[in-house]
Amino acid sequence: MSRACSALVIVTLLAVGLAACGQVITLPTATPLPPTPTVEAIAAATPRPTATPAPYTPAPTATPTTTPTPIIYTIERGDTLLAIASRYGVTVAALQETNGIVDPRTLRIGQQIIIPYKEEAQPGGEPTATPTPLPFVIENLYLDRTPLGGLWCLGEMHNTSGVELEQVQVAVTLYDDAQEPLASASAFVQLDLVAPDGRAPFAVFFPEAPATFASYEAQPLAGVPAYVGSYTRDLEVRDIEVAGERYASITVRGRLVNIGPEDAVGVNVVVTAYDALGHVIGVRKGVPEHNVVPRGGETTFQVELVPAGGPVITTTVQALGRRILPTP
């Protein structure tokens, strides 16, 4: 190829290259396209101002509700449903119903239970300190001062509810002349299970009682329907003997016979002493010689009791045990 032709080819290629560069330069005409997405993004963000009133609408509906965050309580050593109910101002029945607790004695350390709200514990009615009168009465009271300044209040509860009761607790309050409370104390009755129309003695003690008081009042404090499945009441008391000075001390002896179909464990006896007017003047809970009595078996017991007054005219002995529940 001659130099003239080579020069012509080179000029032609330069022309083509320049022409191609000219086409690339014209491409920026498509750059206006990006503003379109930005406009769309702005349009998508515009609904936000319309959503700002939304938080104000739930606020009024949340204020009247009585369902705040539920209280979850973890069972600790020594806890009872009665103590937990008293702490949170609810009833034992409400605790059992909310948590599906049939037997309060099945509580386990570390178990979590829901504390019901007071409105749930007292449905549909006005809040009151004692929404439902407890279904037992207190009878045969007797007060006795100790030489060290204490005061005993003895008596018994009468189960008029028609159902078995357990965790029965009694409170006693002392008042001055103006009917202002001076001191108050409470105690559980001596029997774990009280049958319908049954009686269970109690002894409430004031370690530092006021020197004088004008009046006193004993009233039911707590009591729940019993889970009778864990008890055995087939222990028959026989051959009761009462010996000793009926003013100073007495000794009550006898036999316990298991007439039921199951072994009885955790057996105890409760002795109650009465004066001529039927007042409770002595209460003592004791353990027989053997606190496990197999079916058809028997054991002996001996309980010593010092009456608060005297003389002791009559005594009663009640025996109660538990049966071994089958493991699930």
C-alpha positions as CSV (number, residue, x, y, z in Angstrom):
1,M,0.0,0.0,0.0
2,S,1.3,3.4,-0.9
3,R,1.8,6.2,1.7
4,A,-1.1,8.1,0.2
5,C,-3.4,5.2,0.8
6,S,-2.1,4.7,4.3
7,A,-2.7,8.3,5.1
8,L,-6.2,8.1,3.7
9,V,-6.9,5.0,5.9
10,I,-5.7,6.7,9.0
11,V,-7.7,9.8,8.3
12,T,-10.8,7.7,7.7
13,L,-10.3,5.8,11.1
14,L,-9.9,9.1,12.9
15,A,-13.1,10.3,11.4
16,V,-14.9,7.1,12.4
17,G,-13.5,7.4,15.9
18,L,-14.5,11.0,16.3
19,A,-17.9,10.0,15.0
20,A,-18.1,7.3,17.6
21,C,-17.0,9.7,20.3
22,G,-19.7,12.0,19.2
23,Q,-22.3,9.3,19.7
24,V,-21.1,8.7,23.3
25,I,-21.3,12.3,24.1
26,T,-24.9,12.4,23.0
27,L,-25.8,9.7,25.6
28,P,-26.0,12.1,28.6
29,T,-29.4,13.1,27.2
30,A,-30.8,10.1,29.2
31,T,-29.5,11.5,32.5
32,P,-32.8,13.2,33.4
33,L,-34.2,9.7,34.2
34,P,-32.8,9.5,37.8
35,P,-35.0,12.4,39.1
36,T,-38.0,10.2,38.4
37,P,-37.1,7.7,41.2
38,T,-36.3,10.6,43.6
39,V,-39.7,12.0,43.0
40,E,-41.2,8.6,43.7
41,A,-39.3,8.3,46.9
42,I,-40.5,11.6,48.1
43,A,-44.0,10.6,47.2
44,A,-43.7,7.4,49.2
45,A,-42.5,9.3,52.2
46,T,-45.4,11.8,52.1
47,P,-47.9,9.4,53.9
48,R,-45.8,9.7,57.1
49,P,-47.4,12.9,58.3
50,T,-50.8,11.4,57.9
51,A,-49.8,8.6,60.4
52,T,-48.8,11.0,63.2
53,P,-52.2,11.1,64.8
54,A,-52.3,7.3,65.2
55,P,-50.5,7.1,68.6
56,Y,-53.1,9.4,70.1
57,T,-56.0,7.0,69.3
58,P,-54.9,4.1,71.5
59,A,-54.0,6.3,74.4
60,P,-57.6,7.0,75.5
61,T,-58.6,3.3,75.1
62,A,-55.6,2.2,77.2
63,T,-56.3,4.4,80.2
64,P,-59.7,2.9,81.3
65,T,-58.5,-0.7,81.1
66,T,-57.8,-2.6,84.3
67,T,-55.3,-5.1,82.8
68,P,-51.8,-3.8,83.4
69,T,-48.8,-6.0,83.1
70,P,-49.5,-9.2,85.0
71,I,-47.7,-9.8,88.2
72,I,-45.7,-13.0,88.2
73,Y,-44.7,-14.3,91.6
74,T,-42.0,-17.0,92.1
75,I,-42.7,-19.4,95.0
76,E,-40.0,-19.3,97.7
77,R,-39.3,-21.5,100.7
78,G,-42.0,-21.2,103.3
79,D,-44.6,-19.6,101.0
80,T,-48.2,-20.5,101.3
81,L,-51.1,-19.4,99.2
82,L,-52.6,-17.7,102.3
83,A,-49.5,-15.6,102.8
84,I,-49.3,-14.7,99.2
85,A,-52.9,-13.7,99.0
86,S,-52.6,-11.5,102.1
87,R,-49.5,-9.8,100.6
88,Y,-51.2,-8.9,97.4
89,G,-54.7,-8.2,98.7
90,V,-56.5,-11.0,96.8
91,T,-58.3,-14.2,97.9
92,V,-56.8,-17.7,98.1
93,A,-59.7,-18.8,95.9
94,A,-58.7,-16.3,93.2
95,L,-55.1,-17.5,93.3
96,Q,-56.3,-21.1,92.9
97,E,-58.7,-20.4,90.1
98,T,-56.3,-18.2,88.2
99,N,-53.4,-20.7,88.3
100,G,-55.4,-24.0,88.3
101,I,-54.2,-25.0,91.8
102,V,-56.3,-27.8,93.2
103,D,-54.2,-28.6,96.2
104,P,-52.3,-25.6,97.8
105,R,-49.8,-28.0,99.3
106,T,-48.4,-28.9,95.9
107,L,-46.6,-25.6,95.5
108,R,-43.0,-26.0,94.5
109,I,-40.0,-23.7,95.2
110,G,-39.3,-21.8,92.0
111,Q,-42.8,-22.3,90.6
112,Q,-44.3,-19.1,89.1
113,I,-47.9,-18.1,89.6
114,I,-50.0,-15.2,88.3
115,I,-51.3,-12.8,90.9
116,P,-54.9,-11.9,89.8
117,Y,-56.1,-8.4,89.8
118,K,-58.3,-7.3,92.6
119,E,-61.2,-6.6,90.1
120,E,-60.9,-10.3,89.1
121,A,-60.7,-11.5,92.6
122,Q,-63.9,-9.6,93.4
123,P,-65.9,-9.8,90.2
124,G,-68.7,-7.4,89.5
125,G,-69.0,-5.9,92.9
126,E,-67.7,-2.9,94.9
127,P,-64.3,-3.3,96.5
128,T,-64.6,-4.3,100.1
129,A,-62.2,-5.5,102.8
130,T,-64.3,-8.6,103.4
131,P,-66.2,-9.5,100.3
132,T,-67.4,-12.9,101.5
133,P,-67.9,-13.9,105.1
134,L,-65.9,-16.9,105.9
135,P,-68.0,-20.0,106.5
136,F,-67.2,-20.8,110.1
137,V,-67.9,-19.3,113.6
138,I,-65.8,-19.0,116.7
139,E,-67.1,-20.3,120.0
140,N,-66.2,-21.1,123.6
141,L,-63.5,-18.4,124.1
142,Y,-61.3,-18.3,127.2
143,L,-58.6,-15.7,128.0
144,D,-55.7,-16.3,130.4
145,R,-52.8,-14.1,131.4
146,T,-49.3,-15.6,131.9
147,P,-47.0,-14.6,134.8
148,L,-44.6,-13.0,132.3
149,G,-47.2,-10.6,130.9
150,G,-48.4,-12.6,127.9
151,L,-52.0,-13.4,127.1
152,W,-53.6,-16.6,125.7
153,C,-56.9,-16.6,123.9
154,L,-58.3,-20.2,123.6
155,G,-61.3,-21.3,121.7
156,E,-62.5,-23.4,118.8
157,M,-63.9,-22.8,115.4
158,H,-67.2,-24.5,114.3
159,N,-67.3,-25.4,110.6
160,T,-70.7,-24.3,109.4
161,S,-69.9,-24.2,105.7
162,G,-71.1,-27.7,104.8
163,V,-67.7,-28.5,103.2
164,E,-64.3,-29.6,104.5
165,L,-62.0,-26.7,105.3
166,E,-58.3,-26.3,105.6
167,Q,-55.8,-23.5,106.3
168,V,-58.2,-22.2,108.8
169,Q,-56.9,-19.1,110.7
170,V,-58.4,-17.0,113.5
171,A,-57.6,-13.5,114.5
172,V,-58.1,-11.9,117.9
173,T,-58.1,-8.1,118.6
174,L,-58.0,-6.3,121.9
175,Y,-59.7,-2.9,122.3
176,D,-59.6,0.0,124.7
177,D,-62.6,1.9,126.2
178,A,-63.0,3.9,122.9
179,Q,-63.1,0.7,120.9
180,E,-59.7,1.5,119.4
181,P,-57.5,-1.6,118.7
182,L,-54.7,-2.1,121.1
183,A,-53.2,-5.3,119.9
184,S,-54.0,-8.1,117.4
185,A,-52.7,-11.6,116.9
186,S,-53.6,-14.6,114.8
187,A,-53.1,-18.4,114.7
188,F,-54.1,-21.4,112.7
189,V,-56.4,-24.0,114.3
190,Q,-54.8,-27.2,115.5
191,L,-56.4,-29.5,112.9
192,D,-55.3,-29.4,109.3
193,L,-58.7,-30.6,108.1
194,V,-62.0,-29.6,109.6
195,A,-65.0,-31.7,108.6
196,P,-68.5,-30.1,108.0
197,D,-70.1,-29.3,111.4
198,G,-66.7,-30.2,113.0
199,R,-64.8,-28.2,115.5
200,A,-61.1,-27.4,115.8
201,P,-59.4,-25.7,118.8
202,F,-57.0,-22.8,118.5
203,A,-54.6,-20.9,120.8
204,V,-53.7,-17.3,120.0
205,F,-50.9,-15.8,122.0
206,F,-50.0,-12.2,122.8
207,P,-46.4,-12.2,124.0
208,E,-46.7,-8.6,125.3
209,A,-50.4,-7.9,125.9
210,P,-51.6,-4.5,127.1
211,A,-51.9,-4.2,130.9
212,T,-55.6,-3.5,130.5
213,F,-58.2,-3.7,127.7
214,A,-61.9,-3.1,127.7
215,S,-63.0,-5.7,125.2
216,Y,-61.8,-8.2,122.7
217,E,-63.0,-9.7,119.4
218,A,-62.2,-13.1,117.8
219,Q,-63.1,-13.4,114.1
220,P,-62.4,-15.7,111.2
221,L,-59.4,-14.7,109.2
222,A,-59.0,-17.4,106.5
223,G,-60.2,-20.8,105.4
224,V,-60.4,-22.5,102.1
225,P,-62.2,-25.6,100.8
226,A,-60.0,-28.6,101.5
227,Y,-58.4,-31.0,99.1
228,V,-59.5,-34.1,101.0
229,G,-57.7,-36.5,98.6
230,S,-54.4,-36.3,100.6
231,Y,-56.0,-37.0,104.0
232,T,-57.0,-40.2,105.7
233,R,-59.7,-39.9,108.4
234,D,-59.9,-43.6,109.1
235,L,-58.1,-43.3,112.4
236,E,-60.3,-44.4,115.3
237,V,-59.6,-43.2,118.9
238,R,-60.2,-45.8,121.5
239,D,-59.7,-46.4,125.2
240,I,-59.2,-42.8,126.3
241,E,-57.9,-42.3,129.8
242,V,-57.5,-38.9,131.6
243,A,-55.3,-38.8,134.6
244,G,-53.7,-36.1,136.8
245,E,-54.9,-33.0,138.6
246,R,-57.6,-31.3,136.7
247,Y,-56.4,-27.9,137.8
248,A,-52.7,-28.2,137.2
249,S,-52.1,-30.7,134.5
250,I,-53.6,-33.8,132.9
251,T,-52.3,-36.7,130.9
252,V,-54.5,-38.1,128.1
253,R,-53.8,-41.6,126.9
254,G,-55.4,-43.9,124.4
255,R,-55.0,-46.0,121.2
256,L,-55.3,-45.1,117.5
257,V,-56.6,-47.8,115.2
258,N,-56.4,-47.5,111.4
259,I,-59.7,-49.0,110.1
260,G,-59.2,-47.7,106.6
261,P,-57.9,-49.4,103.4
262,E,-54.6,-47.4,103.3
263,D,-51.6,-46.7,105.4
264,A,-51.7,-43.5,107.4
265,V,-48.6,-41.3,107.6
266,G,-47.9,-38.0,109.4
267,V,-50.4,-39.0,112.1
268,N,-51.1,-36.6,115.0
269,V,-53.6,-36.2,117.8
270,V,-55.2,-33.0,119.1
271,V,-56.5,-32.9,122.7
272,T,-59.0,-30.2,123.8
273,A,-60.0,-29.6,127.4
274,Y,-63.2,-27.8,128.5
275,D,-64.4,-26.4,131.8
276,A,-67.9,-26.7,133.3
277,L,-69.2,-23.9,131.1
278,G,-67.8,-25.5,127.9
279,H,-65.0,-23.0,127.5
280,V,-61.8,-24.2,125.9
281,I,-59.2,-24.1,128.7
282,G,-56.5,-26.3,127.2
283,V,-55.2,-27.2,123.7
284,R,-52.4,-29.6,122.8
285,K,-51.3,-31.2,119.6
286,G,-49.1,-34.3,119.9
287,V,-47.6,-37.2,118.0
288,P,-48.5,-40.8,118.8
289,E,-45.9,-43.5,119.5
290,H,-45.8,-44.3,115.8
291,N,-46.8,-41.6,113.4
292,V,-47.1,-44.2,110.6
293,V,-50.0,-46.6,111.1
294,P,-50.5,-49.3,108.5
295,R,-54.0,-50.4,107.5
296,G,-55.4,-52.6,110.2
297,G,-52.6,-51.5,112.6
298,E,-52.7,-49.4,115.7
299,T,-50.5,-47.3,118.0
300,T,-50.7,-45.6,121.4
301,F,-50.6,-42.0,122.3
302,Q,-50.0,-39.9,125.4
303,V,-50.5,-36.1,125.6
304,E,-49.8,-34.0,128.6
305,L,-51.8,-30.7,128.9
306,V,-51.7,-27.8,131.3
307,P,-55.1,-26.1,131.4
308,A,-55.4,-22.3,131.6
309,G,-58.3,-22.6,134.0
310,G,-60.1,-25.4,135.8
311,P,-61.1,-27.8,136.7
312,V,-61.1,-29.8,133.5
313,I,-64.5,-31.4,133.1
314,T,-64.4,-32.9,129.6
315,T,-61.8,-33.6,127.0
316,T,-61.9,-34.6,123.3
317,V,-59.3,-36.3,121.2
318,Q,-59.2,-36.0,117.4
319,A,-56.7,-37.9,115.2
320,L,-55.8,-37.0,111.6
321,G,-53.2,-38.4,109.2
322,R,-52.3,-38.3,105.5
323,R,-52.2,-41.0,102.9
324,I,-49.4,-41.6,100.5
325,L,-50.5,-40.1,97.1
326,P,-49.7,-42.2,94.1
327,T,-46.8,-40.9,92.0
328,P,-47.9,-39.7,88.5
